Amino acid sequence: MVPTWPFEDPENVAVITTQIIMTKERPVLFVSHDEEDGMWQFLEGEEANERD
């Protein structure tokens, strides 16, 4: 039996993060969840550049 998705947001909700986190060079130190659209942000706590 496949468990049901336990969150209110859909499984394919948008997420913003940086390449440095995706390559595991830096840890996630800041998490934000936008109430309006459900989008998540996983950042390293420093100013992020859009190209990252």
Buried (B, 14 or more C-beta within 10 A) or exposed (E): EEEEEEEEEEEEBEEEBBEBBEEEEBEEEEEEEEEEEEBBBBBBEEEBEEEE
